[in-house]
Amino acid sequence: MNKVTNISDAISTIKDGQTIMVGGFGVPGTPFMLIEALLQHGARHLTLIKNEANEPHLGVSKLIEAGRVDRLITSHLGLNTTVLGMMNDKKIEVEFNPQGILVERIRCGGAGLIGFISDIGIDTVLSKNKQIITLNGQKGTVESALRADVAMIHAAVGDDIGNLVYEKSARNFNPAMATAADTVIAEVESIIDTGSLDPDAIHTPGAFVDRVVEIRKLRDEYGILEHHVFT
Amino acid sequence: MSNLKALKLTKKQLTVSNKRDKIARRAEKEIIAGQIVNLGIGIPTLILKYLNWEKRVQIHSENGILGMKSHCSRETADRNLIDAGGGYIDLVAGASFFDSSLSFALVRGGRLDIAFLGALEISTRGDLANWMIPGKYTPGIGGGMELAQKARRLIITTLHTNRRGRPKILESCNLPLTAKACVDMIITELAVIDVVDDQLQLVEIAEEATLEEIVEKTDAPLMVPDGVLPRF
């Protein structure tokens, strides 16, 4: 089955009120083209699951600034004072997770599990309102699995059956999110002939991916952020 | 207890930048050959400047890298290669990439030898608060809790006092904790302090510091061993 489609068809089924997972950690791995299309599409009252909220006026921050997002499940917003301000003004609800717990909740959701037990944050405010149980003599909080209606993924290379290869630090949350949504949409920098990827080198097998969209031209957003060049 | 007079030296003034470099230089000496190390944002990242690469250390970055080397120039910056703080980096030979899940398996699973982190407050028994000031600074925890709780050794590199000149080392923390009883060592521009059995033990004194100054700027009981302490 050929999963390659155009961008408007790829995101046309997204509805108001849905939960959307978005890959990326900073610029690398963030699907800017899909985010832009979602912004044009106009869906509202979304719940977003993303490691961070990119930076002001960049990536998912555009969706949040446009008032499309009611709730954000994330780990760190230190580089986005705009979204932090919206959180403080109660314009958006934010749920913070330790970063590794966030990805593990997603992995769990993708693996068909209900949740897991962890001692991270057990002695902190983060364990408030969480169920605490003891297993094998160890105390931990119950962490629920996370799934989404739609996952938006960025990969370097893909083929028409949805096999994906990520590049360098652009992998981050993408492989876990690609397993944890009812509809998984991948934007890829290039589509190559099916069969030309080394089976040993495929990071996400096509079974997890529903739609593949080729990025014909990388927007400026994918480029180097000058303020992060430190030397 | 030491003779206080014996420890008095002429006080030299260090700039904030000098202090940060001094801390980073001293912290580097804690790294043993072959170790897997994570460096938090701020002073910990400065350790890269002083790292002796002959030790074949592998620097872990939470976003899925083992073997980062240093921040790189605009010319060599790769749009797909940043560290967890967002800076463009280069790699050492033998570096590897992986996803965020595996990255934290490395941390929680006990494969991270040392994490160096900054601090807002540290308590006598090694509690750490470094992630939020309620009502003022609430950016989220990122990977900090897992690093603090699960690194085999947690070393805090921080200025001895906060911006208002108040001690960061306290009898107990007032701010929300990152993790309880997690700190093994504190390195400041004034002192190196071990956390042993719920007590703070002074182990080295900065060339520029006096014992009185350290005691005055530390709001917690400090064990001072007999004899002359090494200077750094």
Interface residues (C-beta under 8 A of the other chain):
Chain A: F25 G26 V27 P28 G29 N51 E52 T74 S75 H76 L77 G78 L79 L84 M87 N88 V94 F96 N97 P98 Q99 G100 I101 V103 E104 R107 S118 D119 I120 G121 D123 T124 V125 L126 A156 E167 K168 S169 A170 R171 N172 F173 N174 P175 A176 H203 Y222 G223 I224 L225 E226 H228 V229 F230 T231
Chain B: S61 E62 N63 G64 I65 S70 H71 C72 S73 R74 A77 D78 R79 N80 L81 I82 D83 A84 G86 G87 Y88 F97 F98 D99 S100 S101 S103 F104 A105 V107 R108 T138 P139 G140 I141 G142 G143 G144 M145 E146 Q149 K150 P176 L177 T178 A179 K180
